Amino acid sequence: MTSARQNTFSELYSAYAAGCIDPAFALMLETQSLMRADVRASVALSEMIAGHFLEAAPAARMSEGALDRTLAAIDALEAPQAMQRAAGEAAGDALSEILRLPEPVRGAAIDAAGKEGWQMMGLGLKRLKLDVGSAMEVELYRIAAGSKIPRHSHGGNEYTMVLCGGFTDERGNYGPGDVCVNGPADTHQPVADDDEVCYALAVRDGGLRFTGVLGMVQKLVGTR
């Protein structure tokens, strides 16, 4: 999962196939694989290789009741998704945009919207914090057509994937399924395309550091 449109087999896909990837990146990768054929192919390749190594590994004795516990866990995963969608549909137009987002982001967003709700960041800009069981910061951004995120740098690495619509920053244009990668040395200002609302999923291991007047306010109030 790389910046812009380049996707090749990488350690990220291997970690996903092995089940040892951070939940935040799993959310992003699973969503991206539904949107892009090249990512699906990379994930399929990594799962095939992981499956080969699994078949070659020595057999392990299963504990008593392991199958029943596994089937129960699968049922527990499927039930909340149906409940989340039903709750979103009952809410009507307020969540109509979220319902059009790809899974698994859709389910996480519906759950978060029902708990903490959206946070206004400025004219045409809202963010929703997602809880996916990760130590990373995971946020969903809604950027109205033509609106922008204030210019900022980063306290760590940031991976931003477009879910619908698109945005442009100093380095290029990003559309559905594209991932913009930034590090501590990068400063940018994403601007949504003029013709459509942009939804983007951001995963980062450090907070945003705003520039200009907003940066001064951020320092005064002691927020990230």
JOCORMO-V473658 format. One record per residue. N is the residue number from 1. OMEGA is omega in whole degrees, -180 to 180 (* if undefined). NEAR is the number of other ideal C-beta (glycine too) atoms within 8 Angstrom. D_CENTER is the distance of its C-alpha to the mean C-alpha in Angstrom with 1 decimal. Layout:
n=N omega=OMEGA near=NEAR d_center=D_CENTER
n=N omega=OMEGA near=NEAR d_center=D_CENTER
//
This chain:
n=1 omega=-172 near=12 d_center=11.8
n=2 omega=-179 near=9 d_center=13.6
n=3 omega=177 near=8 d_center=14.2
n=4 omega=-167 near=9 d_center=15.3
n=5 omega=-177 near=4 d_center=16.6
n=6 omega=178 near=6 d_center=17.9
n=7 omega=178 near=9 d_center=16.7
n=8 omega=177 near=6 d_center=19.1
n=9 omega=-176 near=7 d_center=19.4
n=10 omega=179 near=9 d_center=18.3
n=11 omega=179 near=5 d_center=18.2
n=12 omega=180 near=10 d_center=14.5
n=13 omega=178 near=13 d_center=15.4
n=14 omega=180 near=12 d_center=18.4
n=15 omega=179 near=10 d_center=16.7
n=16 omega=-179 near=13 d_center=14.5
n=17 omega=-179 near=12 d_center=17.8
n=18 omega=179 near=8 d_center=19.6
n=19 omega=-178 near=5 d_center=17.4
n=20 omega=180 near=4 d_center=17.1
n=21 omega=177 near=11 d_center=13.5
n=22 omega=-178 near=8 d_center=11.6
n=23 omega=180 near=9 d_center=9.7
n=24 omega=179 near=11 d_center=6.6
n=25 omega=176 near=15 d_center=7.0
n=26 omega=177 near=11 d_center=8.3
n=27 omega=-178 near=16 d_center=5.5
n=28 omega=-177 near=14 d_center=4.0
n=29 omega=179 near=15 d_center=7.8
n=30 omega=178 near=10 d_center=9.0
n=31 omega=-179 near=15 d_center=7.4
n=32 omega=-178 near=13 d_center=8.6
n=33 omega=176 near=10 d_center=11.8
n=34 omega=-175 near=8 d_center=12.6
n=35 omega=-172 near=10 d_center=12.6
n=36 omega=-178 near=9 d_center=14.5
n=37 omega=-178 near=5 d_center=17.7
n=38 omega=178 near=7 d_center=17.8
n=39 omega=177 near=14 d_center=14.7
n=40 omega=180 near=10 d_center=16.2
n=41 omega=179 near=8 d_center=19.4
n=42 omega=179 near=13 d_center=18.1
n=43 omega=180 near=13 d_center=16.6
n=44 omega=179 near=8 d_center=19.9
n=45 omega=-179 near=10 d_center=21.9
n=46 omega=179 near=13 d_center=20.4
n=47 omega=177 near=9 d_center=20.8
n=48 omega=179 near=8 d_center=24.4
n=49 omega=179 near=10 d_center=25.2
n=50 omega=179 near=11 d_center=23.8
n=51 omega=178 near=9 d_center=25.9
n=52 omega=179 near=8 d_center=28.9
n=53 omega=180 near=8 d_center=28.8
n=54 omega=179 near=7 d_center=28.3
n=55 omega=-179 near=6 d_center=31.4
n=56 omega=-178 near=5 d_center=33.4
n=57 omega=178 near=6 d_center=32.7
n=58 omega=180 near=3 d_center=35.5
n=59 omega=179 near=4 d_center=35.3
n=60 omega=-179 near=4 d_center=34.4
n=61 omega=180 near=4 d_center=36.2
n=62 omega=178 near=6 d_center=34.1
n=63 omega=-178 near=5 d_center=34.8
n=64 omega=180 near=4 d_center=36.6
n=65 omega=-177 near=6 d_center=34.5
n=66 omega=-179 near=8 d_center=31.4
n=67 omega=180 near=7 d_center=31.1
n=68 omega=180 near=7 d_center=31.4
n=69 omega=179 near=8 d_center=28.8
n=70 omega=179 near=8 d_center=26.4
n=71 omega=178 near=8 d_center=27.1
n=72 omega=179 near=8 d_center=26.7
n=73 omega=178 near=8 d_center=23.3
n=74 omega=178 near=8 d_center=22.2
n=75 omega=-179 near=8 d_center=23.8
n=76 omega=179 near=8 d_center=22.1
n=77 omega=-176 near=8 d_center=18.6
n=78 omega=-176 near=8 d_center=19.8
n=79 omega=-180 near=8 d_center=21.6
n=80 omega=180 near=10 d_center=18.8
n=81 omega=179 near=10 d_center=16.9
n=82 omega=179 near=8 d_center=20.3
n=83 omega=180 near=8 d_center=21.0
n=84 omega=-179 near=12 d_center=17.7
n=85 omega=179 near=12 d_center=18.4
n=86 omega=179 near=8 d_center=22.1
n=87 omega=179 near=10 d_center=21.3
n=88 omega=180 near=12 d_center=19.2
n=89 omega=179 near=9 d_center=22.0
n=90 omega=-178 near=6 d_center=24.6
n=91 omega=175 near=7 d_center=23.1
n=92 omega=-172 near=7 d_center=24.0
n=93 omega=-176 near=4 d_center=23.0
n=94 omega=-178 near=5 d_center=21.0
n=95 omega=-176 near=12 d_center=18.0
n=96 omega=179 near=8 d_center=18.9
n=97 omega=180 near=9 d_center=16.1
n=98 omega=-179 near=11 d_center=13.4
n=99 omega=178 near=11 d_center=15.4
n=100 omega=178 near=6 d_center=15.1
n=101 omega=179 near=12 d_center=11.3
n=102 omega=172 near=8 d_center=10.5
n=103 omega=1 near=10 d_center=10.2
n=104 omega=179 near=8 d_center=8.8
n=105 omega=-178 near=14 d_center=6.6
n=106 omega=-179 near=14 d_center=10.1
n=107 omega=180 near=12 d_center=11.7
n=108 omega=-179 near=13 d_center=9.6
n=109 omega=178 near=13 d_center=10.1
n=110 omega=179 near=15 d_center=13.7
n=111 omega=-178 near=11 d_center=14.4
n=112 omega=-180 near=13 d_center=13.3
n=113 omega=179 near=12 d_center=15.2
n=114 omega=-178 near=6 d_center=18.2
n=115 omega=-176 near=6 d_center=18.3
n=116 omega=179 near=7 d_center=17.7
n=117 omega=-178 near=6 d_center=17.1
n=118 omega=175 near=8 d_center=16.0
n=119 omega=178 near=9 d_center=17.2
n=120 omega=179 near=6 d_center=19.1
n=121 omega=-177 near=8 d_center=18.9
n=122 omega=-178 near=7 d_center=21.5
n=123 omega=177 near=5 d_center=22.8
n=124 omega=-175 near=9 d_center=20.3
n=125 omega=177 near=14 d_center=17.3
n=126 omega=175 near=9 d_center=15.4
n=127 omega=-178 near=11 d_center=12.5
n=128 omega=180 near=15 d_center=11.4
n=129 omega=-179 near=10 d_center=10.6
n=130 omega=177 near=12 d_center=8.8
n=131 omega=-179 near=8 d_center=10.8
n=132 omega=179 near=10 d_center=9.7
n=133 omega=-178 near=4 d_center=12.7
n=134 omega=174 near=9 d_center=11.5
n=135 omega=178 near=4 d_center=13.6
n=136 omega=171 near=10 d_center=10.8
n=137 omega=-179 near=10 d_center=9.9
n=138 omega=-175 near=13 d_center=6.6
n=139 omega=174 near=10 d_center=7.2
n=140 omega=-179 near=14 d_center=7.2
n=141 omega=170 near=15 d_center=10.0
n=142 omega=-178 near=13 d_center=12.8
n=143 omega=-180 near=16 d_center=15.2
n=144 omega=-179 near=10 d_center=18.6
n=145 omega=179 near=12 d_center=20.3
n=146 omega=-180 near=8 d_center=21.9
n=147 omega=-175 near=11 d_center=20.5
n=148 omega=170 near=9 d_center=19.1
n=149 omega=-179 near=10 d_center=17.2
n=150 omega=-180 near=11 d_center=20.0
n=151 omega=-176 near=8 d_center=20.8
n=152 omega=169 near=13 d_center=19.4
n=153 omega=-172 near=9 d_center=19.2
n=154 omega=177 near=15 d_center=17.1
n=155 omega=179 near=9 d_center=18.3
n=156 omega=178 near=10 d_center=16.4
n=157 omega=-179 near=11 d_center=13.9
n=158 omega=178 near=12 d_center=10.9
n=159 omega=-177 near=13 d_center=8.3
n=160 omega=-179 near=15 d_center=7.3
n=161 omega=177 near=15 d_center=6.5
n=162 omega=178 near=17 d_center=8.8
n=163 omega=174 near=13 d_center=8.7
n=164 omega=-173 near=10 d_center=12.3
n=165 omega=179 near=14 d_center=15.1
n=166 omega=176 near=13 d_center=15.0
n=167 omega=179 near=14 d_center=15.8
n=168 omega=171 near=9 d_center=18.2
n=169 omega=-175 near=11 d_center=18.8
n=170 omega=-175 near=4 d_center=21.7
n=171 omega=179 near=6 d_center=20.7
n=172 omega=180 near=7 d_center=19.8
n=173 omega=-178 near=6 d_center=18.3
n=174 omega=179 near=13 d_center=14.8
n=175 omega=-177 near=7 d_center=14.4
n=176 omega=180 near=9 d_center=12.3
n=177 omega=178 near=10 d_center=10.6
n=178 omega=179 near=12 d_center=11.5
n=179 omega=176 near=15 d_center=9.9
n=180 omega=-177 near=15 d_center=11.8
n=181 omega=179 near=10 d_center=12.7
n=182 omega=179 near=9 d_center=14.8
n=183 omega=-178 near=9 d_center=17.0
n=184 omega=-177 near=9 d_center=19.5
n=185 omega=-175 near=4 d_center=22.0
n=186 omega=174 near=8 d_center=20.0
n=187 omega=-180 near=6 d_center=20.5
n=188 omega=179 near=10 d_center=19.2
n=189 omega=179 near=10 d_center=19.0
n=190 omega=179 near=13 d_center=16.6
n=191 omega=-179 near=10 d_center=18.6
n=192 omega=176 near=17 d_center=17.5
n=193 omega=-175 near=11 d_center=19.7
n=194 omega=-170 near=5 d_center=22.9
n=195 omega=-175 near=4 d_center=22.8
n=196 omega=173 near=9 d_center=19.6
n=197 omega=179 near=11 d_center=17.0
n=198 omega=170 near=15 d_center=13.7
n=199 omega=-178 near=14 d_center=10.4
n=200 omega=177 near=13 d_center=7.6
n=201 omega=-179 near=15 d_center=4.1
n=202 omega=175 near=13 d_center=5.6
n=203 omega=-177 near=14 d_center=6.1
n=204 omega=178 near=14 d_center=9.9
n=205 omega=176 near=7 d_center=13.0
n=206 omega=-175 near=10 d_center=15.3
n=207 omega=175 near=9 d_center=15.7
n=208 omega=177 near=9 d_center=16.3
n=209 omega=-175 near=11 d_center=20.0
n=210 omega=179 near=11 d_center=21.4
n=211 omega=176 near=10 d_center=24.5
n=212 omega=-177 near=8 d_center=27.6
n=213 omega=-180 near=5 d_center=28.7
n=214 omega=177 near=9 d_center=25.3
n=215 omega=177 near=11 d_center=25.2
n=216 omega=177 near=8 d_center=28.7
n=217 omega=-180 near=9 d_center=27.7
n=218 omega=179 near=11 d_center=24.8
n=219 omega=-178 near=7 d_center=27.3
n=220 omega=-177 near=6 d_center=29.9
n=221 omega=175 near=6 d_center=27.8
n=222 omega=176 near=4 d_center=26.3
n=223 omega=-180 near=4 d_center=22.6
n=224 omega=* near=6 d_center=19.9
//
